[in-house]
Amino acid sequence: MKKRIGIVGCGNIARIHAQVLTQMDNVHLSALADCELEKAAELNALFADNTASVYPSLEDMLQNEPLDAVHICTPHFLHVPMAVQALQKNISVFMEKPPAISRAQFADLQTAAAQSKGRIGICFQNRYNLTTLKVDELLKNGCLGNILGARAFVSWCRDEAYYTKSGWRGKLATEGGGALINQSIHTLDLLVHWLGHCDLVNSSLSNHHLKEVTEVEDSLDVYMKFGNKTACFYATTAYVTDAPVLIDIECQNGHIRLEKDTVSCTYANGGHEEYFLRQEAKKGGRTYWGNGHEACIHDFYRCLFSGEKYQNDLESVRETFDLVMKIYKK
Ligand SMILES: NC(=O)c1ccc[n+]([C@@H]2O[C@H](COP(=O)([O-])OP(=O)(O)OC[C@H]3O[C@@H](n4cnc5c(N)ncnc54)[C@H](O)[C@@H]3O)[C@@H](O)[C@H]2O)c1
């Protein structure tokens, strides 16, 4: 039987979710909720041939629709309270990043998840990028030896209009932070994925270019130790364009570079391999976000149907979330 799905928050990113869901055979996009009802109606017309019911709030949607899962695509501060509402009704939740904006919220989510029959998936879609999978494979095959360290750069552009046109971005209470918790969290998550547990963090956060407009950081530099591995991380949204993310992983016998669609591997013995791994962006998707939404959502439902553990579950993001809090000195 098809799973009945609802989306709450019908803005930018909801389009990708709606597009993926309406192309799947085993789910039905049944309901859309947004406090600006016309946004729900627009999404309905664009992707669901107006077959979904539209609601002005999550509460109305949950009261009127027997849903199996809800996709949460609202501003950051609402992720946890909305996920808790759904989980308390034993409805599964697929939630956009970040998983929470405070340690207290994350604890609430853990409690709600432990008491619910519903399951949680977090949209860290870059874990599904072909480039990520290639790096996983290169590290696993053992030729490079142990990881010594890594560096990562995220240089994107978020201008004044990005903040002034939005009711929630740029404010600590609703976004919870800036360049880290919103834009570069995916790259930090990949570092955690490859390096493991971080036990030492030194960070500096600044707001260089929009001091008068936002309360959140536009730039950060972080020095981290993951056991005996060292990582340097720099992220900014004060650049002039959305440049491809760059990640270098230095190993005993060579290094890996991930940049845009390419993973290259240079061995200490002079060998060099390059893999071009292109993944088409979905309509409206932006390549610099990573293009893994489709794979990430498909895998969530594969696990929901089969009962298998989903790789992007709440436990799998705990370490990254903890590191975000440590970088913010919270
Ligand atoms: N995974 C990624 O790479 C990625 C990319 C972009 C955005 N996102 C995440 O998606 C989320 C939404 O971002 P966006 O760019 O789509 O924002 P947006 O502002 O375009 O959309 C948010 C929507 O939520 C609605 N909303 C706000 N409060 C609501 C409420 N109480 N009830 C119902 N609806 C409400 C708004 O009206 C709006 O339509 C954020 O958490 C963001 O970080 C993730």
The ligand as an SDF file (V2000), in Angstrom:
LIG
                    3D

 44 48  0  0  0  0  0  0  0  0999 V2000
   19.2730   20.1730    2.4490 N   0  0  0  0  0  0  0  0  0  0  0  0
   19.6260   21.3030    1.8460 C   0  0  0  0  0  0  0  0  0  0  0  0
   20.6320   21.4000    1.1750 O   0  0  0  0  0  0  0  0  0  0  0  0
   18.7400   22.5020    2.0150 C   0  0  0  0  0  0  0  0  0  0  0  0
   18.7270   23.5090    1.0470 C   0  0  0  0  0  0  0  0  0  0  0  0
   17.8820   24.6030    1.2500 C   0  0  0  0  0  0  0  0  0  0  0  0
   17.1060   24.6880    2.4100 C   0  0  0  0  0  0  0  0  0  0  0  0
   17.1880   23.6990    3.3310 N   0  0  0  0  0  0  0  0  0  0  0  0
   16.4270   23.7800    4.6040 C   0  0  0  0  0  0  0  0  0  0  0  0
   15.0350   23.7540    4.3330 O   0  0  0  0  0  0  0  0  0  0  0  0
   14.3410   24.5400    5.3030 C   0  0  0  0  0  0  0  0  0  0  0  0
   13.4880   25.5780    4.5920 C   0  0  0  0  0  0  0  0  0  0  0  0
   14.3230   26.4120    3.8040 O   0  0  0  0  0  0  0  0  0  0  0  0
   13.7230   27.2060    2.5600 P   0  0  0  0  0  0  0  0  0  0  0  0
   14.8770   27.8000    1.8580 O   0  0  0  0  0  0  0  0  0  0  0  0
   12.7730   26.3420    1.8140 O   0  0  0  0  0  0  0  0  0  0  0  0
   12.9190   28.3530    3.3400 O   0  0  0  0  0  0  0  0  0  0  0  0
   11.6400   29.1560    2.8530 P   0  0  0  0  0  0  0  0  0  0  0  0
   11.5370   30.3460    3.7180 O   0  0  0  0  0  0  0  0  0  0  0  0
   11.6720   29.3160    1.3750 O   0  0  0  0  0  0  0  0  0  0  0  0
   10.4360   28.1370    3.1730 O   0  0  0  0  0  0  0  0  0  0  0  0
    9.9370   27.9320    4.4680 C   0  0  0  0  0  0  0  0  0  0  0  0
    8.4330   27.7870    4.3730 C   0  0  0  0  0  0  0  0  0  0  0  0
    7.9150   27.4720    5.6610 O   0  0  0  0  0  0  0  0  0  0  0  0
    6.7060   28.2030    5.8320 C   0  0  0  0  0  0  0  0  0  0  0  0
    6.4190   28.3380    7.2590 N   0  0  0  0  0  0  0  0  0  0  0  0
    6.9990   29.1630    8.1610 C   0  0  0  0  0  0  0  0  0  0  0  0
    6.4390   29.0050    9.3630 N   0  0  0  0  0  0  0  0  0  0  0  0
    5.4880   28.0530    9.2340 C   0  0  0  0  0  0  0  0  0  0  0  0
    4.5550   27.4610   10.1320 C   0  0  0  0  0  0  0  0  0  0  0  0
    4.4970   27.8070   11.4380 N   0  0  0  0  0  0  0  0  0  0  0  0
    3.6870   26.5310    9.6520 N   0  0  0  0  0  0  0  0  0  0  0  0
    3.7170   26.1780    8.3370 C   0  0  0  0  0  0  0  0  0  0  0  0
    4.5910   26.7220    7.4390 N   0  0  0  0  0  0  0  0  0  0  0  0
    5.4500   27.6330    7.8880 C   0  0  0  0  0  0  0  0  0  0  0  0
    6.9670   29.5280    5.1300 C   0  0  0  0  0  0  0  0  0  0  0  0
    5.7740   30.2200    4.8110 O   0  0  0  0  0  0  0  0  0  0  0  0
    7.7410   29.0780    3.9080 C   0  0  0  0  0  0  0  0  0  0  0  0
    6.8930   28.7970    2.8190 O   0  0  0  0  0  0  0  0  0  0  0  0
   15.4210   25.1560    6.1910 C   0  0  0  0  0  0  0  0  0  0  0  0
   15.5600   24.3550    7.3180 O   0  0  0  0  0  0  0  0  0  0  0  0
   16.6780   25.0880    5.3510 C   0  0  0  0  0  0  0  0  0  0  0  0
   17.8680   25.0080    6.1040 O   0  0  0  0  0  0  0  0  0  0  0  0
   17.9660   22.6080    3.1560 C   0  0  0  0  0  0  0  0  0  0  0  0
  1  2  1  0
  2  3  2  0
  2  4  1  0
  4  5  1  0
  4 44  2  0
  5  6  2  0
  6  7  1  0
  7  8  2  0
  8  9  1  0
  8 44  1  0
  9 10  1  0
  9 42  1  0
 10 11  1  0
 11 12  1  0
 11 40  1  0
 12 13  1  0
 13 14  1  0
 14 15  2  0
 14 16  1  0
 14 17  1  0
 17 18  1  0
 18 19  2  0
 18 20  1  0
 18 21  1  0
 21 22  1  0
 22 23  1  0
 23 24  1  0
 23 38  1  0
 24 25  1  0
 25 26  1  0
 25 36  1  0
 26 27  1  0
 26 35  1  0
 27 28  2  0
 28 29  1  0
 29 30  1  0
 29 35  2  0
 30 31  1  0
 30 32  2  0
 32 33  1  0
 33 34  2  0
 34 35  1  0
 36 37  1  0
 36 38  1  0
 38 39  1  0
 40 41  1  0
 40 42  1  0
 42 43  1  0
M  CHG  2   8   1  16  -1
M  END
$$$$
